[in-house]
């Protein structure tokens, strides 16, 4: 995602699941960003690949100068060492504590933003009684908000799914006017505040093929989506649609908007993963602090092999710093 800016404070990178690829990606991201934006990793140094160049720090303010010596590490002791590919529930409380610690730094201004490495929900549930469906819900609770929006972003496309991890058959019931309005408002506000776009142009997909084709393929566009768009347009939001999703993502179409809002998970994620699979970044809009994350999981099957691609982590760190600059 182009060139990273220098943030006033460093970006905090959480360790994520220590048996996954997060630790090795932190080391490789540091190698890619040495001389670029400052960031620091919070976790147990024992979980980093053997022989890693590490610069332990006592406070986030030391990260910028430590970058030249190695990966800046703010130590957070865990009960056990990690075995790549084999999550240990005993380490789950530490994973949760690191996330909360990073959020604390962001809320105090000691970190410009947080970038979260992937977690393993099963291990967290077994070892820490983790009561949240995932990362995002826990971050929302820490931030004291109830409504957040997931955006996938790269240089080629920003896209938001209005509904996320639910079966396709449940989407029409979950897609209410209130839900869509909330997603559109948070997306618009995020583009202004975090991406520095003063008058965002948002393309909105229909739910059905050909955006319902005038009611012949469904009525959600006429009865639900269009009225919401009309109401928000009256307030000054630049919303295009409802549009046929199959014509929204070619190059000329993408040039006409700043972000696209899709109605369900695959309608949003297939285009960006096809266009920019390795460099997509997960962004949570609506939080009182900035949060990005690489758009992949723990990848236990390749953990510890050195085969993990750091591109998404690098882009997530760079985007977090740019968003902090825009918000500042």
N, C-alpha and C positions, 0 to 999 in steps of 0.2 A: 504494500500500500504506500508507494512513493517514499519520501524521506521523512524520518522521524523528527519531530521537534524536541526541544529540550523542555521538560516540564519543570515548574518551580520546585516541586517535591518529586521524589522517585515514585515509581509504580511498585506496588506490592504484589508479588507473585506467590500464591499459596502453593503448598506442596502437593495437594490433592492426595489421591490414593498412592501411598509410597511403594506399593508393589506393582504399580502400573508404569506407564512411560513418562509420567510427569517429571520425576527427578532428572532423567537423562535429557529431557527436552529443555529443562531449565539451564543445564550446562551448555547445551548446544545453542540455545537462544543467547546466552551471554557471549559466546564466541562470535555470533553473528552481529551483536549489537555493541561490542567493545568500541568505545569511542563515540557511541551514539547515545541514545536515551538511557538515563540511569534507572535501574530497577534493583530490587532485592528479593531474595527467596526466603520464605519463612518455612522452616522445617527442621528435621533432625539431620545434621550433616552426615550421619552414618548411612542415610538412605541414598545419598548421591553415588554415582558410579565411582568405583575405586580409581584413585589417581586423579580425581577431578581437582582443578585449580580453584580453591575456595579462599575467600577473604571474609572471615567472620567479623560481624559488626555488632555493636551494642545498641544502636539506634538508627532509624531510617535516614537520618541526616548524614550518616557516614557513607551511604551507598554510592554517591557520585564519585567520591575520591577512591573508594574501594574497587570500583569497576576495573581499574587498570591492573589490579593485583590478582583478580580472579572473580568468580561469581560471588557477589555480596550475599552473605547468609546471615540472617538473624536466627540464631539457634532456638529451636523449640523441641525439647527432649521428648522422645516417644518411649514406650515401654520396651519395645523389641526392635531388632534389626528387621529389615524388609527383605523378603525373598521375591525376586521378580516373577510375576505371574501368579503368585500365591498370596492373596490378601489375608491378613491376620486381623480378626476382629479386635484383638487387644490394642491395636493401633488406632482404632476408630475414634475414641475420644480425642486423641491428638489431632486428627484430621479436622474434626469439628471445631476444636479450640483454635486452630490456625486460621480457619475462615473468620471466626469471630474477632480474632486479634487483628487480621488485615482490615476488617471493616472498621474497627476502632481507630486504626491509623488513618483511614480515609476520612472518617467523620471528624477527627481532630485536625485534619490538614497536614499531618505528618507524612501521609502518602497522597499523591495526586489522584490515584485511582487504584483499583484492584483488578488483577487478572487471575482467574481461578483455574488451576489445573483440574483435570477430570477426577471425580470421586466415584466410589463404588457403593451404590446405595445399599446393597445387601449386607456388606460388611458393616456399614454404619448402623443399620437396623439391628444387626446381631450384637455388635460390640458397644454401641452407644445409645441404644433405644431411640435412634433418630426418627422423629415423628413426622418429618416433612417428606413430601413426594420427591423432592430433589433439591439441588443447589439453589435454584431461583426462589423457591418458596421460603427457604431458610434465610436467604439474603433479604427478602422482603420483610420478614419478621424482624430481623435485626435493624432494618431501616425504618420500621414503624409504618409501613405502607401495606395496603391490601391489593392494589391493582398495579401490575407490571406487565410489560409487553416484551416478547422475545423478537429480536431482529437478527437476521443473518446478513452480514455486510462484507463486501469486498470492493475492490476498485471498479468492478464491472456491474455490481448490482447491490441494492439494499432491499431486503424483502422481509415482510412481517406476516406471519400466519395469524389469522384472527382466532382460530381454534388450534389446539396443538396435539397433545398425545391422547386422542380418543379414537375409537373405531369410526370408520367413514360413515357407517349407518347412523351414528349419533350426531353427526355434524349439523344437520338441519335443525334439530331441537336445541343444540347448544348455541347456535348462531342467532342470538336475539338482537333486537334493535339496541338495547342497552349495552350489550357486549360489544357490538360493532362500533357504536359511538365512542365507548371508552378506548378501544384500541386505536381508533382514528385520532382522538384527541391526544393520547399519550405519544403516538407516533409523530404527530405534528409538533408537539412541544419538544420532543427529543431531537428532532431535526433542527429546530431553532436553537435550542440550548446547547446540545452536545455536538452538533455537526456544523454549527455556524451558518445555517441556511436561513436567511431572514424571512423568505416567503416560499416555503416548501411546496413542491408540486407532488401530489400523491396520486398514483394510479390505483384504482380499486377493481379487483377482479369480481366477476360474477361467480355464483356458486355452481351453476349448471353449464353444460356445454353451450357455446355460443351465447353466453350470458342469458340463457333462457329462451332466446330467439322469440321475443315478443310474447312469451307465455306458452309457446308450444312445447318447450322442454323444461318447464318448471316456472313457478311463480315467485320464488324468493327474491329475484331481482326487482320485480315490480312492486311487490308488497312489503319487502323489508329493506333491501339494500338501497334502492333509489330514494325512498323517503328520508333515510338517515343522511344520505349525501346531500340532498336538497336542503335539509335543515342546517347542516354545518356549512354549506356554501353560503347560506344567508348570513352567517357569522363572519364570512371572509376567508374560510379555508379553501384552498385550491385543490379540489378533488375531481378526478376524471373517472368516469365509469357510471354504472358497472360495465366492465369491459370483458370481452371474451378472452379467457386466460390463454388460449392457444396462440394469440397474436400479440401478447404483451411483452415477450421477453427477447425478441430479436433486437439486433443492435440499434436500428433506427427508432424502435419503440422505446428502448431504454433511455435514449437520449432525451426523451420528452418528459421524463419525470425524475424526481430525486429519490423516491422510494415507492415500492409497490406493496399493497396490502392484499393478501390472498385469503381465501376463506377457510382453507384447511391445510394441514401439515405438508402433504406431498405437493400440493399445488404451489406452495412457496419454496420448498427445499429442493425439489428436483431441478428447477432452473439454476439456482445458484451453485448447486453441487456439480451440475453439468458444465457450467461456465468456468468455475474457479474452485475446483474441489479442494486443493491443498491450502488455499489462502483464505478461505471463508472464516469469519470471526463471529462468534455468538455475542450479542450485546443485549443487556437487560435495560430497557428504557423504563423510566418511572421511579427509579430509586433515587434517594437523596445523595448518593455517591455514584461514582462511575464504576461499572463492572463490565469487563469483557472476558471472554474465554475462548480457547481454541475450539473449533467445531469438530471435535472427535472425542472418543471415549478413552478408557484406560488401556485398551489394546494389550491385554494380558498375554496374548499369543506371541507378541514380539517384544514384550518388556525385557530389558536387559540384553538384547541382541545388538543394539546400536543401529537398528534399521528404521527407527521411528523418524518421521519427517518433521522437522521443527518449524516448517513454514507457517502453519496456522498459529503456533505460539508466538513466533516473532511478530506476525501481523497483529495478533491480539494485543501484545505489549505496545506496539507502535500506535495502534488505533486508540488505546486507552490514554496514551500521552497526548495525542491530538485532540481527543475529546476533552481532556482536562484543560488544554490550552483554550479551546472554544468556550468552555464553561467559565473559565476565569475571565 
